Each structure stands twice: as structure tokens, then as C-alpha cells.
Amino acid sequence: MDKRKTGNLIKEARTKKNLTQNELGELIGVTNKAVSRWENGESFPDVGVLENLASVLDIKIQDI
């Protein structure tokens, strides 16, 4: 898994939905700082939030 590719995918999907990092975080139960770390390629989303993240962003879990 490539952290940068995953981060770019999350960022692109979030911006297509016109969501801020804070709004996305609130929808899936994480902080905006966690979303920022994902988008910057510093970390991966926790397994526990993948299903909600994929659902909110309308992307496949496999793509994340």
C-alpha cells in the first residue's frame, strides 16, 4: 500500500463531495488532524473507519 496514493485518493474524493477535512472527520468519527495525516501520506486510515470512509466518499474499500 502506498500512503501517498491513498492520501491523494481520499483528498480527491473529499473535495469532489465539497467536504472540509473537519466535516469528513465528523461524519466518520475522527479528528480533522487524522484526515490531514491521511491526505498528506503520513498515515493510513484505521481499519475500523474504512467502511464508513468509503461509504461517505462513494469509493470502494479496495481502492483505499
PDBQT receptor file of N, H, CA, C and O in Angstrom, charges set to zero:
ATOM      1  N   MET A   1       0.831  -1.185   0.000  1.00  0.00    +0.000 N 
ATOM      2  CA  MET A   1       0.000   0.000   0.000  1.00  0.00    +0.000 C 
ATOM      3  C   MET A   1       0.875   1.249   0.000  1.00  0.00    +0.000 C 
ATOM      4  O   MET A   1       1.892   1.314   0.691  1.00  0.00    +0.000 OA
ATOM      5  N   ASP A   2       0.471   2.210  -0.769  1.00  0.00    +0.000 N 
ATOM      6  H   ASP A   2      -0.355   2.156  -1.330  1.00  0.00    +0.000 HD
ATOM      7  CA  ASP A   2       1.210   3.460  -0.891  1.00  0.00    +0.000 C 
ATOM      8  C   ASP A   2       0.443   4.567  -0.160  1.00  0.00    +0.000 C 
ATOM      9  O   ASP A   2      -0.680   4.903  -0.538  1.00  0.00    +0.000 OA
ATOM     10  N   LYS A   3       1.047   5.121   0.872  1.00  0.00    +0.000 N 
ATOM     11  H   LYS A   3       1.958   4.848   1.179  1.00  0.00    +0.000 HD
ATOM     12  CA  LYS A   3       0.379   6.141   1.682  1.00  0.00    +0.000 C 
ATOM     13  C   LYS A   3       0.025   7.384   0.866  1.00  0.00    +0.000 C 
ATOM     14  O   LYS A   3      -1.036   7.979   1.055  1.00  0.00    +0.000 OA
ATOM     15  N   ARG A   4       0.920   7.768  -0.039  1.00  0.00    +0.000 N 
ATOM     16  H   ARG A   4       1.781   7.284  -0.193  1.00  0.00    +0.000 HD
ATOM     17  CA  ARG A   4       0.658   8.977  -0.843  1.00  0.00    +0.000 C 
ATOM     18  C   ARG A   4      -0.509   8.767  -1.804  1.00  0.00    +0.000 C 
ATOM     19  O   ARG A   4      -1.362   9.644  -1.947  1.00  0.00    +0.000 OA
ATOM     20  N   LYS A   5      -0.551   7.610  -2.461  1.00  0.00    +0.000 N 
ATOM     21  H   LYS A   5       0.142   6.898  -2.345  1.00  0.00    +0.000 HD
ATOM     22  CA  LYS A   5      -1.658   7.334  -3.383  1.00  0.00    +0.000 C 
ATOM     23  C   LYS A   5      -2.977   7.284  -2.641  1.00  0.00    +0.000 C 
ATOM     24  O   LYS A   5      -3.984   7.818  -3.106  1.00  0.00    +0.000 OA
ATOM     25  N   THR A   6      -2.966   6.637  -1.483  1.00  0.00    +0.000 N 
ATOM     26  H   THR A   6      -2.148   6.203  -1.106  1.00  0.00    +0.000 HD
ATOM     27  CA  THR A   6      -4.175   6.560  -0.670  1.00  0.00    +0.000 C 
ATOM     28  C   THR A   6      -4.600   7.958  -0.226  1.00  0.00    +0.000 C 
ATOM     29  O   THR A   6      -5.783   8.296  -0.277  1.00  0.00    +0.000 OA
ATOM     30  N   GLY A   7      -3.647   8.762   0.204  1.00  0.00    +0.000 N 
ATOM     31  H   GLY A   7      -2.686   8.488   0.245  1.00  0.00    +0.000 HD
ATOM     32  CA  GLY A   7      -3.947  10.124   0.623  1.00  0.00    +0.000 C 
ATOM     33  C   GLY A   7      -4.532  10.960  -0.494  1.00  0.00    +0.000 C 
ATOM     34  O   GLY A   7      -5.485  11.711  -0.280  1.00  0.00    +0.000 OA
ATOM     35  N   ASN A   8      -3.969  10.836  -1.686  1.00  0.00    +0.000 N 
ATOM     36  H   ASN A   8      -3.195  10.227  -1.860  1.00  0.00    +0.000 HD
ATOM     37  CA  ASN A   8      -4.482  11.581  -2.835  1.00  0.00    +0.000 C 
ATOM     38  C   ASN A   8      -5.899  11.146  -3.189  1.00  0.00    +0.000 C 
ATOM     39  O   ASN A   8      -6.746  11.975  -3.521  1.00  0.00    +0.000 OA
ATOM     40  N   LEU A   9      -6.155   9.833  -3.115  1.00  0.00    +0.000 N 
ATOM     41  H   LEU A   9      -5.467   9.159  -2.844  1.00  0.00    +0.000 HD
ATOM     42  CA  LEU A   9      -7.488   9.315  -3.400  1.00  0.00    +0.000 C 
ATOM     43  C   LEU A   9      -8.510   9.895  -2.422  1.00  0.00    +0.000 C 
ATOM     44  O   LEU A   9      -9.586  10.337  -2.826  1.00  0.00    +0.000 OA
ATOM     45  N   ILE A  10      -8.167   9.887  -1.139  1.00  0.00    +0.000 N 
ATOM     46  H   ILE A  10      -7.293   9.527  -0.811  1.00  0.00    +0.000 HD
ATOM     47  CA  ILE A  10      -9.074  10.423  -0.121  1.00  0.00    +0.000 C 
ATOM     48  C   ILE A  10      -9.307  11.910  -0.343  1.00  0.00    +0.000 C 
ATOM     49  O   ILE A  10     -10.443  12.380  -0.281  1.00  0.00    +0.000 OA
ATOM     50  N   LYS A  11      -8.239  12.647  -0.602  1.00  0.00    +0.000 N 
ATOM     51  H   LYS A  11      -7.316  12.265  -0.653  1.00  0.00    +0.000 HD
ATOM     52  CA  LYS A  11      -8.374  14.098  -0.803  1.00  0.00    +0.000 C 
ATOM     53  C   LYS A  11      -9.235  14.417  -2.022  1.00  0.00    +0.000 C 
ATOM     54  O   LYS A  11     -10.106  15.284  -1.959  1.00  0.00    +0.000 OA
ATOM     55  N   GLU A  12      -8.996  13.722  -3.125  1.00  0.00    +0.000 N 
ATOM     56  H   GLU A  12      -8.289  13.017  -3.177  1.00  0.00    +0.000 HD
ATOM     57  CA  GLU A  12      -9.782  13.971  -4.338  1.00  0.00    +0.000 C 
ATOM     58  C   GLU A  12     -11.253  13.650  -4.121  1.00  0.00    +0.000 C 
ATOM     59  O   GLU A  12     -12.127  14.409  -4.539  1.00  0.00    +0.000 OA
ATOM     60  N   ALA A  13     -11.525  12.525  -3.469  1.00  0.00    +0.000 N 
ATOM     61  H   ALA A  13     -10.815  11.909  -3.130  1.00  0.00    +0.000 HD
ATOM     62  CA  ALA A  13     -12.916  12.139  -3.215  1.00  0.00    +0.000 C 
ATOM     63  C   ALA A  13     -13.589  13.126  -2.270  1.00  0.00    +0.000 C 
ATOM     64  O   ALA A  13     -14.755  13.472  -2.459  1.00  0.00    +0.000 OA
ATOM     65  N   ARG A  14     -12.858  13.580  -1.254  1.00  0.00    +0.000 N 
ATOM     66  H   ARG A  14     -11.910  13.299  -1.101  1.00  0.00    +0.000 HD
ATOM     67  CA  ARG A  14     -13.409  14.548  -0.293  1.00  0.00    +0.000 C 
ATOM     68  C   ARG A  14     -13.743  15.866  -0.976  1.00  0.00    +0.000 C 
ATOM     69  O   ARG A  14     -14.810  16.436  -0.746  1.00  0.00    +0.000 OA
ATOM     70  N   THR A  15     -12.837  16.350  -1.812  1.00  0.00    +0.000 N 
ATOM     71  H   THR A  15     -11.971  15.888  -1.999  1.00  0.00    +0.000 HD
ATOM     72  CA  THR A  15     -13.078  17.643  -2.466  1.00  0.00    +0.000 C 
ATOM     73  C   THR A  15     -14.205  17.539  -3.499  1.00  0.00    +0.000 C 
ATOM     74  O   THR A  15     -14.930  18.510  -3.715  1.00  0.00    +0.000 OA
ATOM     75  N   LYS A  16     -14.359  16.385  -4.132  1.00  0.00    +0.000 N 
ATOM     76  H   LYS A  16     -13.770  15.596  -3.956  1.00  0.00    +0.000 HD
ATOM     77  CA  LYS A  16     -15.476  16.199  -5.069  1.00  0.00    +0.000 C 
ATOM     78  C   LYS A  16     -16.806  16.291  -4.339  1.00  0.00    +0.000 C 
ATOM     79  O   LYS A  16     -17.807  16.724  -4.910  1.00  0.00    +0.000 OA
ATOM     80  N   LYS A  17     -16.815  15.880  -3.071  1.00  0.00    +0.000 N 
ATOM     81  H   LYS A  17     -16.003  15.528  -2.608  1.00  0.00    +0.000 HD
ATOM     82  CA  LYS A  17     -18.035  15.931  -2.260  1.00  0.00    +0.000 C 
ATOM     83  C   LYS A  17     -18.197  17.293  -1.582  1.00  0.00    +0.000 C 
ATOM     84  O   LYS A  17     -19.155  17.508  -0.840  1.00  0.00    +0.000 OA
ATOM     85  N   ASN A  18     -17.267  18.204  -1.835  1.00  0.00    +0.000 N 
ATOM     86  H   ASN A  18     -16.489  18.028  -2.438  1.00  0.00    +0.000 HD
ATOM     87  CA  ASN A  18     -17.281  19.539  -1.226  1.00  0.00    +0.000 C 
ATOM     88  C   ASN A  18     -17.302  19.477   0.303  1.00  0.00    +0.000 C 
ATOM     89  O   ASN A  18     -18.026  20.225   0.960  1.00  0.00    +0.000 OA
ATOM     90  N   LEU A  19     -16.499  18.577   0.847  1.00  0.00    +0.000 N 
ATOM     91  H   LEU A  19     -15.911  17.969   0.313  1.00  0.00    +0.000 HD
ATOM     92  CA  LEU A  19     -16.386  18.439   2.295  1.00  0.00    +0.000 C 
ATOM     93  C   LEU A  19     -15.044  18.996   2.761  1.00  0.00    +0.000 C 
ATOM     94  O   LEU A  19     -14.030  18.851   2.078  1.00  0.00    +0.000 OA
ATOM     95  N   THR A  20     -15.049  19.629   3.919  1.00  0.00    +0.000 N 
ATOM     96  H   THR A  20     -15.872  19.747   4.474  1.00  0.00    +0.000 HD
ATOM     97  CA  THR A  20     -13.784  20.023   4.526  1.00  0.00    +0.000 C 
ATOM     98  C   THR A  20     -13.231  18.815   5.271  1.00  0.00    +0.000 C 
ATOM     99  O   THR A  20     -13.933  17.824   5.475  1.00  0.00    +0.000 OA
ATOM    100  N   GLN A  21     -11.976  18.906   5.671  1.00  0.00    +0.000 N 
ATOM    101  H   GLN A  21     -11.406  19.711   5.506  1.00  0.00    +0.000 HD
ATOM    102  CA  GLN A  21     -11.389  17.824   6.459  1.00  0.00    +0.000 C 
ATOM    103  C   GLN A  21     -12.161  17.662   7.762  1.00  0.00    +0.000 C 
ATOM    104  O   GLN A  21     -12.379  16.543   8.227  1.00  0.00    +0.000 OA
ATOM    105  N   ASN A  22     -12.571  18.773   8.346  1.00  0.00    +0.000 N 
ATOM    106  H   ASN A  22     -12.394  19.682   7.969  1.00  0.00    +0.000 HD
ATOM    107  CA  ASN A  22     -13.328  18.725   9.591  1.00  0.00    +0.000 C 
ATOM    108  C   ASN A  22     -14.680  18.041   9.403  1.00  0.00    +0.000 C 
ATOM    109  O   ASN A  22     -15.083  17.214  10.221  1.00  0.00    +0.000 OA
ATOM    110  N   GLU A  23     -15.376  18.388   8.328  1.00  0.00    +0.000 N 
ATOM    111  H   GLU A  23     -15.049  19.061   7.664  1.00  0.00    +0.000 HD
ATOM    112  CA  GLU A  23     -16.687  17.785   8.056  1.00  0.00    +0.000 C 
ATOM    113  C   GLU A  23     -16.561  16.279   7.825  1.00  0.00    +0.000 C 
ATOM    114  O   GLU A  23     -17.361  15.499   8.341  1.00  0.00    +0.000 OA
ATOM    115  N   LEU A  24     -15.560  15.876   7.052  1.00  0.00    +0.000 N 
ATOM    116  H   LEU A  24     -14.910  16.509   6.633  1.00  0.00    +0.000 HD
ATOM    117  CA  LEU A  24     -15.352  14.447   6.817  1.00  0.00    +0.000 C 
ATOM    118  C   LEU A  24     -15.047  13.734   8.127  1.00  0.00    +0.000 C 
ATOM    119  O   LEU A  24     -15.583  12.659   8.396  1.00  0.00    +0.000 OA
ATOM    120  N   GLY A  25     -14.193  14.331   8.932  1.00  0.00    +0.000 N 
ATOM    121  H   GLY A  25     -13.757  15.204   8.713  1.00  0.00    +0.000 HD
ATOM    122  CA  GLY A  25     -13.857  13.742  10.220  1.00  0.00    +0.000 C 
ATOM    123  C   GLY A  25     -15.078  13.546  11.101  1.00  0.00    +0.000 C 
ATOM    124  O   GLY A  25     -15.235  12.502  11.733  1.00  0.00    +0.000 OA
ATOM    125  N   GLU A  26     -15.945  14.557  11.143  1.00  0.00    +0.000 N 
ATOM    126  H   GLU A  26     -15.817  15.405  10.629  1.00  0.00    +0.000 HD
ATOM    127  CA  GLU A  26     -17.156  14.455  11.952  1.00  0.00    +0.000 C 
ATOM    128  C   GLU A  26     -18.075  13.344  11.454  1.00  0.00    +0.000 C 
ATOM    129  O   GLU A  26     -18.696  12.640  12.250  1.00  0.00    +0.000 OA
ATOM    130  N   LEU A  27     -18.158  13.191  10.132  1.00  0.00    +0.000 N 
ATOM    131  H   LEU A  27     -17.654  13.763   9.485  1.00  0.00    +0.000 HD
ATOM    132  CA  LEU A  27     -19.031  12.165   9.563  1.00  0.00    +0.000 C 
ATOM    133  C   LEU A  27     -18.565  10.744   9.880  1.00  0.00    +0.000 C 
ATOM    134  O   LEU A  27     -19.380   9.830  10.008  1.00  0.00    +0.000 OA
ATOM    135  N   ILE A  28     -17.258  10.566  10.003  1.00  0.00    +0.000 N 
ATOM    136  H   ILE A  28     -16.596  11.308   9.899  1.00  0.00    +0.000 HD
ATOM    137  CA  ILE A  28     -16.751   9.205  10.234  1.00  0.00    +0.000 C 
ATOM    138  C   ILE A  28     -16.184   8.996  11.633  1.00  0.00    +0.000 C 
ATOM    139  O   ILE A  28     -15.717   7.903  11.955  1.00  0.00    +0.000 OA
ATOM    140  N   GLY A  29     -16.221  10.024  12.460  1.00  0.00    +0.000 N 
ATOM    141  H   GLY A  29     -16.601  10.911  12.199  1.00  0.00    +0.000 HD
ATOM    142  CA  GLY A  29     -15.820   9.878  13.849  1.00  0.00    +0.000 C 
ATOM    143  C   GLY A  29     -14.329   9.963  14.127  1.00  0.00    +0.000 C 
ATOM    144  O   GLY A  29     -13.817   9.286  15.018  1.00  0.00    +0.000 OA
ATOM    145  N   VAL A  30     -13.631  10.799  13.357  1.00  0.00    +0.000 N 
ATOM    146  H   VAL A  30     -14.047  11.349  12.633  1.00  0.00    +0.000 HD
ATOM    147  CA  VAL A  30     -12.203  11.035  13.608  1.00  0.00    +0.000 C 
ATOM    148  C   VAL A  30     -11.961  12.548  13.605  1.00  0.00    +0.000 C 
ATOM    149  O   VAL A  30     -12.847  13.326  13.253  1.00  0.00    +0.000 OA
ATOM    150  N   THR A  31     -10.768  12.947  13.997  1.00  0.00    +0.000 N 
ATOM    151  H   THR A  31     -10.048  12.315  14.284  1.00  0.00    +0.000 HD
ATOM    152  CA  THR A  31     -10.447  14.374  14.005  1.00  0.00    +0.000 C 
ATOM    153  C   THR A  31     -10.042  14.837  12.607  1.00  0.00    +0.000 C 
ATOM    154  O   THR A  31      -9.691  14.033  11.744  1.00  0.00    +0.000 OA
ATOM    155  N   ASN A  32     -10.099  16.151  12.408  1.00  0.00    +0.000 N 
ATOM    156  H   ASN A  32     -10.384  16.805  13.110  1.00  0.00    +0.000 HD
ATOM    157  CA  ASN A  32      -9.631  16.702  11.138  1.00  0.00    +0.000 C 
ATOM    158  C   ASN A  32      -8.125  16.483  10.984  1.00  0.00    +0.000 C 
ATOM    159  O   ASN A  32      -7.622  16.397   9.864  1.00  0.00    +0.000 OA
ATOM    160  N   LYS A  33      -7.413  16.394  12.094  1.00  0.00    +0.000 N 
ATOM    161  H   LYS A  33      -7.822  16.464  13.004  1.00  0.00    +0.000 HD
ATOM    162  CA  LYS A  33      -5.972  16.134  12.032  1.00  0.00    +0.000 C 
ATOM    163  C   LYS A  33      -5.694  14.739  11.495  1.00  0.00    +0.000 C 
ATOM    164  O   LYS A  33      -4.714  14.538  10.777  1.00  0.00    +0.000 OA
ATOM    165  N   ALA A  34      -6.538  13.777  11.831  1.00  0.00    +0.000 N 
ATOM    166  H   ALA A  34      -7.333  13.940  12.414  1.00  0.00    +0.000 HD
ATOM    167  CA  ALA A  34      -6.383  12.418  11.296  1.00  0.00    +0.000 C 
ATOM    168  C   ALA A  34      -6.585  12.432   9.780  1.00  0.00    +0.000 C 
ATOM    169  O   ALA A  34      -5.825  11.810   9.037  1.00  0.00    +0.000 OA
ATOM    170  N   VAL A  35      -7.609  13.143   9.337  1.00  0.00    +0.000 N 
ATOM    171  H   VAL A  35      -8.226  13.649   9.940  1.00  0.00    +0.000 HD
ATOM    172  CA  VAL A  35      -7.870  13.252   7.900  1.00  0.00    +0.000 C 
ATOM    173  C   VAL A  35      -6.681  13.907   7.211  1.00  0.00    +0.000 C 
ATOM    174  O   VAL A  35      -6.262  13.460   6.143  1.00  0.00    +0.000 OA
ATOM    175  N   SER A  36      -6.139  14.948   7.801  1.00  0.00    +0.000 N 
ATOM    176  H   SER A  36      -6.479  15.312   8.668  1.00  0.00    +0.000 HD
ATOM    177  CA  SER A  36      -4.976  15.638   7.246  1.00  0.00    +0.000 C 
ATOM    178  C   SER A  36      -3.781  14.692   7.124  1.00  0.00    +0.000 C 
ATOM    179  O   SER A  36      -3.091  14.692   6.105  1.00  0.00    +0.000 OA
ATOM    180  N   ARG A  37      -3.535  13.889   8.157  1.00  0.00    +0.000 N 
ATOM    181  H   ARG A  37      -4.095  13.889   8.986  1.00  0.00    +0.000 HD
ATOM    182  CA  ARG A  37      -2.416  12.941   8.123  1.00  0.00    +0.000 C 
ATOM    183  C   ARG A  37      -2.589  11.915   7.001  1.00  0.00    +0.000 C 
ATOM    184  O   ARG A  37      -1.621  11.541   6.339  1.00  0.00    +0.000 OA
ATOM    185  N   TRP A  38      -3.826  11.466   6.794  1.00  0.00    +0.000 N 
ATOM    186  H   TRP A  38      -4.612  11.770   7.331  1.00  0.00    +0.000 HD
ATOM    187  CA  TRP A  38      -4.082  10.522   5.694  1.00  0.00    +0.000 C 
ATOM    188  C   TRP A  38      -3.773  11.189   4.365  1.00  0.00    +0.000 C 
ATOM    189  O   TRP A  38      -3.067  10.626   3.528  1.00  0.00    +0.000 OA
ATOM    190  N   GLU A  39      -4.305  12.396   4.174  1.00  0.00    +0.000 N 
ATOM    191  H   GLU A  39      -4.878  12.853   4.854  1.00  0.00    +0.000 HD
ATOM    192  CA  GLU A  39      -4.159  13.085   2.894  1.00  0.00    +0.000 C 
ATOM    193  C   GLU A  39      -2.714  13.481   2.603  1.00  0.00    +0.000 C 
ATOM    194  O   GLU A  39      -2.321  13.581   1.440  1.00  0.00    +0.000 OA
ATOM    195  N   ASN A  40      -1.930  13.703   3.637  1.00  0.00    +0.000 N 
ATOM    196  H   ASN A  40      -2.249  13.622   4.581  1.00  0.00    +0.000 HD
ATOM    197  CA  ASN A  40      -0.518  14.047   3.459  1.00  0.00    +0.000 C 
ATOM    198  C   ASN A  40       0.377  12.830   3.347  1.00  0.00    +0.000 C 
ATOM    199  O   ASN A  40       1.593  12.964   3.207  1.00  0.00    +0.000 OA
ATOM    200  N   GLY A  41      -0.206  11.649   3.407  1.00  0.00    +0.000 N 
ATOM    201  H   GLY A  41      -1.194  11.541   3.521  1.00  0.00    +0.000 HD
ATOM    202  CA  GLY A  41       0.573  10.425   3.280  1.00  0.00    +0.000 C 
ATOM    203  C   GLY A  41       1.374  10.079   4.517  1.00  0.00    +0.000 C 
ATOM    204  O   GLY A  41       2.352   9.337   4.431  1.00  0.00    +0.000 OA
ATOM    205  N   GLU A  42       0.977  10.603   5.665  1.00  0.00    +0.000 N 
ATOM    206  H   GLU A  42       0.183  11.206   5.735  1.00  0.00    +0.000 HD
ATOM    207  CA  GLU A  42       1.691  10.335   6.909  1.00  0.00    +0.000 C 
ATOM    208  C   GLU A  42       1.188   9.074   7.608  1.00  0.00    +0.000 C 
ATOM    209  O   GLU A  42       1.920   8.450   8.376  1.00  0.00    +0.000 OA
ATOM    210  N   SER A  43      -0.070   8.700   7.338  1.00  0.00    +0.000 N 
ATOM    211  H   SER A  43      -0.665   9.207   6.714  1.00  0.00    +0.000 HD
ATOM    212  CA  SER A  43      -0.633   7.501   7.956  1.00  0.00    +0.000 C 
ATOM    213  C   SER A  43      -1.788   6.991   7.110  1.00  0.00    +0.000 C 
ATOM    214  O   SER A  43      -2.263   7.663   6.195  1.00  0.00    +0.000 OA
ATOM    215  N   PHE A  44      -2.225   5.781   7.442  1.00  0.00    +0.000 N 
ATOM    216  H   PHE A  44      -1.840   5.234   8.185  1.00  0.00    +0.000 HD
ATOM    217  CA  PHE A  44      -3.386   5.178   6.788  1.00  0.00    +0.000 C 
ATOM    218  C   PHE A  44      -4.593   5.282   7.706  1.00  0.00    +0.000 C 
ATOM    219  O   PHE A  44      -4.444   5.343   8.927  1.00  0.00    +0.000 OA
ATOM    220  N   PRO A  45      -5.795   5.303   7.122  1.00  0.00    +0.000 N 
ATOM    221  CA  PRO A  45      -6.993   5.246   7.971  1.00  0.00    +0.000 C 
ATOM    222  C   PRO A  45      -7.022   3.927   8.743  1.00  0.00    +0.000 C 
ATOM    223  O   PRO A  45      -6.583   2.892   8.241  1.00  0.00    +0.000 OA
ATOM    224  N   ASP A  46      -7.541   3.976   9.963  1.00  0.00    +0.000 N 
ATOM    225  H   ASP A  46      -7.897   4.817  10.371  1.00  0.00    +0.000 HD
ATOM    226  CA  ASP A  46      -7.684   2.781  10.778  1.00  0.00    +0.000 C 
ATOM    227  C   ASP A  46      -8.716   1.854  10.129  1.00  0.00    +0.000 C 
ATOM    228  O   ASP A  46      -9.681   2.307   9.513  1.00  0.00    +0.000 OA
ATOM    229  N   VAL A  47      -8.493   0.569  10.280  1.00  0.00    +0.000 N 
ATOM    230  H   VAL A  47      -7.709   0.201  10.780  1.00  0.00    +0.000 HD
ATOM    231  CA  VAL A  47      -9.399  -0.425   9.700  1.00  0.00    +0.000 C 
ATOM    232  C   VAL A  47     -10.838  -0.193  10.154  1.00  0.00    +0.000 C 
ATOM    233  O   VAL A  47     -11.777  -0.439   9.398  1.00  0.00    +0.000 OA
ATOM    234  N   GLY A  48     -11.007   0.274  11.379  1.00  0.00    +0.000 N 
ATOM    235  H   GLY A  48     -10.244   0.473  11.993  1.00  0.00    +0.000 HD
ATOM    236  CA  GLY A  48     -12.342   0.492  11.921  1.00  0.00    +0.000 C 
ATOM    237  C   GLY A  48     -13.146   1.587  11.245  1.00  0.00    +0.000 C 
ATOM    238  O   GLY A  48     -14.368   1.624  11.387  1.00  0.00    +0.000 OA
ATOM    239  N   VAL A  49     -12.491   2.485  10.508  1.00  0.00    +0.000 N 
ATOM    240  H   VAL A  49     -11.498   2.455  10.392  1.00  0.00    +0.000 HD
ATOM    241  CA  VAL A  49     -13.218   3.582   9.855  1.00  0.00    +0.000 C 
ATOM    242  C   VAL A  49     -13.308   3.405   8.337  1.00  0.00    +0.000 C 
ATOM    243  O   VAL A  49     -13.945   4.212   7.659  1.00  0.00    +0.000 OA
ATOM    244  N   LEU A  50     -12.683   2.370   7.806  1.00  0.00    +0.000 N 
ATOM    245  H   LEU A  50     -12.166   1.715   8.356  1.00  0.00    +0.000 HD
ATOM    246  CA  LEU A  50     -12.645   2.203   6.351  1.00  0.00    +0.000 C 
ATOM    247  C   LEU A  50     -14.031   2.093   5.720  1.00  0.00    +0.000 C 
ATOM    248  O   LEU A  50     -14.293   2.710   4.688  1.00  0.00    +0.000 OA
ATOM    249  N   GLU A  51     -14.911   1.320   6.327  1.00  0.00    +0.000 N 
ATOM    250  H   GLU A  51     -14.699   0.818   7.165  1.00  0.00    +0.000 HD
ATOM    251  CA  GLU A  51     -16.237   1.136   5.748  1.00  0.00    +0.000 C 
ATOM    252  C   GLU A  51     -17.001   2.453   5.692  1.00  0.00    +0.000 C 
ATOM    253  O   GLU A  51     -17.587   2.792   4.665  1.00  0.00    +0.000 OA
ATOM    254  N   ASN A  52     -16.993   3.198   6.802  1.00  0.00    +0.000 N 
ATOM    255  H   ASN A  52     -16.516   2.923   7.636  1.00  0.00    +0.000 HD
ATOM    256  CA  ASN A  52     -17.669   4.499   6.826  1.00  0.00    +0.000 C 
ATOM    257  C   ASN A  52     -17.009   5.485   5.870  1.00  0.00    +0.000 C 
ATOM    258  O   ASN A  52     -17.696   6.233   5.174  1.00  0.00    +0.000 OA
ATOM    259  N   LEU A  53     -15.693   5.489   5.834  1.00  0.00    +0.000 N 
ATOM    260  H   LEU A  53     -15.135   4.882   6.399  1.00  0.00    +0.000 HD
ATOM    261  CA  LEU A  53     -14.961   6.392   4.945  1.00  0.00    +0.000 C 
ATOM    262  C   LEU A  53     -15.322   6.129   3.491  1.00  0.00    +0.000 C 
ATOM    263  O   LEU A  53     -15.615   7.057   2.737  1.00  0.00    +0.000 OA
ATOM    264  N   ALA A  54     -15.299   4.871   3.106  1.00  0.00    +0.000 N 
ATOM    265  H   ALA A  54     -15.061   4.117   3.719  1.00  0.00    +0.000 HD
ATOM    266  CA  ALA A  54     -15.635   4.506   1.728  1.00  0.00    +0.000 C 
ATOM    267  C   ALA A  54     -17.078   4.891   1.403  1.00  0.00    +0.000 C 
ATOM    268  O   ALA A  54     -17.363   5.392   0.315  1.00  0.00    +0.000 OA
ATOM    269  N   SER A  55     -17.971   4.657   2.337  1.00  0.00    +0.000 N 
ATOM    270  H   SER A  55     -17.739   4.251   3.221  1.00  0.00    +0.000 HD
ATOM    271  CA  SER A  55     -19.379   4.972   2.126  1.00  0.00    +0.000 C 
ATOM    272  C   SER A  55     -19.601   6.473   1.953  1.00  0.00    +0.000 C 
ATOM    273  O   SER A  55     -20.291   6.900   1.026  1.00  0.00    +0.000 OA
ATOM    274  N   VAL A  56     -19.023   7.262   2.834  1.00  0.00    +0.000 N 
ATOM    275  H   VAL A  56     -18.463   6.916   3.586  1.00  0.00    +0.000 HD
ATOM    276  CA  VAL A  56     -19.195   8.721   2.786  1.00  0.00    +0.000 C 
ATOM    277  C   VAL A  56     -18.607   9.296   1.497  1.00  0.00    +0.000 C 
ATOM    278  O   VAL A  56     -19.178  10.212   0.905  1.00  0.00    +0.000 OA
ATOM    279  N   LEU A  57     -17.466   8.757   1.064  1.00  0.00    +0.000 N 
ATOM    280  H   LEU A  57     -17.002   8.012   1.544  1.00  0.00    +0.000 HD
ATOM    281  CA  LEU A  57     -16.790   9.296  -0.123  1.00  0.00    +0.000 C 
ATOM    282  C   LEU A  57     -17.216   8.620  -1.423  1.00  0.00    +0.000 C 
ATOM    283  O   LEU A  57     -16.749   8.994  -2.499  1.00  0.00    +0.000 OA
ATOM    284  N   ASP A  58     -18.098   7.629  -1.330  1.00  0.00    +0.000 N 
ATOM    285  H   ASP A  58     -18.477   7.325  -0.457  1.00  0.00    +0.000 HD
ATOM    286  CA  ASP A  58     -18.556   6.883  -2.511  1.00  0.00    +0.000 C 
ATOM    287  C   ASP A  58     -17.395   6.258  -3.282  1.00  0.00    +0.000 C 
ATOM    288  O   ASP A  58     -17.318   6.360  -4.506  1.00  0.00    +0.000 OA
ATOM    289  N   ILE A  59     -16.499   5.614  -2.547  1.00  0.00    +0.000 N 
ATOM    290  H   ILE A  59     -16.561   5.532  -1.552  1.00  0.00    +0.000 HD
ATOM    291  CA  ILE A  59     -15.405   4.877  -3.178  1.00  0.00    +0.000 C 
ATOM    292  C   ILE A  59     -15.367   3.466  -2.605  1.00  0.00    +0.000 C 
ATOM    293  O   ILE A  59     -15.967   3.200  -1.564  1.00  0.00    +0.000 OA
ATOM    294  N   LYS A  60     -14.671   2.574  -3.275  1.00  0.00    +0.000 N 
ATOM    295  H   LYS A  60     -14.183   2.790  -4.120  1.00  0.00    +0.000 HD
ATOM    296  CA  LYS A  60     -14.579   1.190  -2.829  1.00  0.00    +0.000 C 
ATOM    297  C   LYS A  60     -13.507   1.049  -1.757  1.00  0.00    +0.000 C 
ATOM    298  O   LYS A  60     -12.457   1.688  -1.822  1.00  0.00    +0.000 OA
ATOM    299  N   ILE A  61     -13.786   0.207  -0.775  1.00  0.00    +0.000 N 
ATOM    300  H   ILE A  61     -14.639  -0.312  -0.722  1.00  0.00    +0.000 HD
ATOM    301  CA  ILE A  61     -12.792  -0.060   0.277  1.00  0.00    +0.000 C 
ATOM    302  C   ILE A  61     -11.505  -0.571  -0.357  1.00  0.00    +0.000 C 
ATOM    303  O   ILE A  61     -10.413  -0.215   0.085  1.00  0.00    +0.000 OA
ATOM    304  N   GLN A  62     -11.622  -1.397  -1.383  1.00  0.00    +0.000 N 
ATOM    305  H   GLN A  62     -12.510  -1.686  -1.742  1.00  0.00    +0.000 HD
ATOM    306  CA  GLN A  62     -10.445  -1.956  -2.048  1.00  0.00    +0.000 C 
ATOM    307  C   GLN A  62      -9.566  -0.867  -2.653  1.00  0.00    +0.000 C 
ATOM    308  O   GLN A  62      -8.349  -1.028  -2.734  1.00  0.00    +0.000 OA
ATOM    309  N   ASP A  63     -10.167   0.229  -3.074  1.00  0.00    +0.000 N 
ATOM    310  H   ASP A  63     -11.156   0.360  -3.009  1.00  0.00    +0.000 HD
ATOM    311  CA  ASP A  63      -9.395   1.329  -3.663  1.00  0.00    +0.000 C 
ATOM    312  C   ASP A  63      -8.585   2.078  -2.607  1.00  0.00    +0.000 C 
ATOM    313  O   ASP A  63      -7.529   2.642  -2.893  1.00  0.00    +0.000 OA
ATOM    314  N   ILE A  64      -9.105   2.070  -1.381  1.00  0.00    +0.000 N 
ATOM    315  H   ILE A  64      -9.963   1.612  -1.148  1.00  0.00    +0.000 HD
ATOM    316  CA  ILE A  64      -8.399   2.752  -0.295  1.00  0.00    +0.000 C 
ATOM    317  C   ILE A  64      -7.195   1.911   0.079  1.00  0.00    +0.000 C 
ATOM    318  O   ILE A  64      -6.438   2.282   0.976  1.00  0.00    +0.000 OA
TER     319      ILE A  64
